[in-house]
Amino acid sequence: MPNPNKVTERLFQSPSKYIQGPYAIQNAAKYLGKLGKAPLLLCDDIVWNIAGKELVQALESSSFRVYRAVFGGEASREEIDRLSALGRAESSDFVIALGGGKTIDTAKTVADGLSLQVAIIPTTASTDAPCSALSVLYRPGGEFHCYTFFDKNPNIVLVDTTVISKAPARFLAAGMGDAIATNVEARRVPYSPNFGGGLPTEVSSAICQKCEEILFKYGKQAYEANRAHAVTPALEAVVEANTLLSGLGFESGGLAAAHAIHNGMTAIEELHTLLHGEKVAFGTICQLVLDGSPTAELDRYIEFMLSVDLPVTFELLGIPAVKDDALRRVAELACAEGETIWNLDRVINVDIVYGAIKAADAAGRDYIKRTGWTKK
């Protein structure tokens, strides 16, 4: 049942400030100064060399005292506890996340536990995590664990599109895989409470639609610009869609089957090397199948996904010989109590979701066969 508590209030939430543009990290001190002067900086070794040194230089030149904590790679309770202890020991007065989705989700949870403000500086546009007041946590082995919710969204989200353009284009594509689910899911759950506990507003619906519009209009062009490491208007538009519009849209619009099926897919060990949005993209096809979308509509989404090298079949996911038992386990987890699939106002059970997963693979294979698509 999508609204068991009969919620009637509409609710929209967002970060306090969102900044995006080329070389934005160079101006970080101007935007972060109101949060404090002794940040705990979370980033891994790869990101440190890409953008961390530049960020610290920009902050220290404005009298910040930065303590860098090396992120271990998994957004788990164990990692959160370890990093929180470092923040306490260093008397940090706010937290900075510099990196991808798991770094960001870890930093938000650390900041919440320490009752500190948090600034998010994503180095890829691979997820819609930066803007939300929630984190997705995993077990140390990579399996989905739970959602964690916070009282407020990040204080600042600062996106340097020059840094984004230097990342592999696969990350931008994964962000589009996450973002393409935003409108597909939200339009099916208008009467279900969103992540803030209220019903979606008209503006959240408009944001979801605009997010999808930008992806279809500029997605392929932005992907090619990213491959050339070029900051262009198309890239700027898609980075905003992946990060801001999708983030606002999913949180205030609502999730449904696509993300629930993604969460179930984390139980397949062979998929742990895939990025979040690559699995969500396939989950979106499953959602469209559940919705009873006509073939022409399915084709439109599959064509878009393939144009930016997102997986639409078991084979492209890297599990060509996946067993039915494994797929049924995915369906079982997608239907777990509290999962977002229950936001849908329709009959849902494990058999129906299992069938949708199988049918999504069949739809992808059929499109590829009919069109003669081959990976370039």
Steps between C-alpha positions, in 0.01 A plus 500: 500500500666825388369734772396300809518802733278710272752784471348810337777762534727564202872537566807610306858510628840592360858598588551851635726598209604340169797634300617361165757612247852455362786541750249544784737331747730802475223706664419241768613721790246766403213255526617280789622773734163533674506133599821517702878508471608149606337250263530123501568419134395154382653379173680193371853493362392519135281806557773659712726513198223612264352784706588466867833679493350789304210529744724498808729759343201726430371463855832528682581820310192642675608382847303175517648216706413190299532147637490240225353159584554228239169343397526121498261437210178369654211698651467264795429547868853388579654766276266767636600419858870514412475836326276646769763422761757691292270801478455507876873462563579791266221725634372548146227763467349382170537215252593507130428211265725497195437208270225272372172370637633277777738768627209744500260267681766422759578867560133590545461227759820601681390865509158406632650287776736780602224766474707693246419674174609332177623621161484265203752531215437217252782409262271309267140552389431131552215513755236731644636452853653850551177693560295261711437468874557127496781251455504151356710275721655166408649210687881469487463239223303738275144374558227759551437560871256785557398859436594753768297821524604840632312805625647730237663498158867587447584862571698550180543301179792626290547346156817573302419404142868514401565218747187315379619523138828329586330194645434198277180545299370177651429695821290762320310221324435330834365829630263508204399143582408614849332819377295336225315311773396824673196587290415139417464422871357829628215516250373166633495597868313834522301390806785340695694697763844604379825477696405808700175336609268719293330467165677625186452864404435634152855635486647156573299357211624778272860438607470128423363574154771759430766253610378244247466765228864604540625142489323421173600836351865519603600163646686353204665833416615545859633145509716567194617833646601321818694246295688794351542654850324814378273724707211595271144631549372144446733364767400776742131422440540125556717547809223717644237242403698213655589685817243769582182415310517126560596558864208733564270288286553162660495635855190715469335303218552146625654170397333177390610176335817606317696572817348209692616262227843666505520427871411139434766477230773573755450141621661374176873509564590530131320837490710659776736645239214694337423858594175586677343667197589212268283271711227762542482536121409132467261541793332780305423263215352263758285789629378577149408135451308502829321815383384324185679751278445450125789375288557842344556653844729218611698544180547872569659436839706203384631698202607780732672264742692322227609833352697568819611140555263411781407131542155386388543121507646238731788460257583871504476493880770235495279210613406321174454165674323627812287231665130535563559442872724808511239711321231380735721605791526847342120512479465390862732775620327758281174407673643516852297684761555874477639492147403778261320260267208509745441863404335370184121491506470158342528132589862408572648165597823310444366311197391821326836669559693187397300498176572869440875442541494216248282702262730803523791290379281362221398855397864609485599197292204552268591866440860411424393227258245719321730799462828319445663704778862414574728639766748750352 
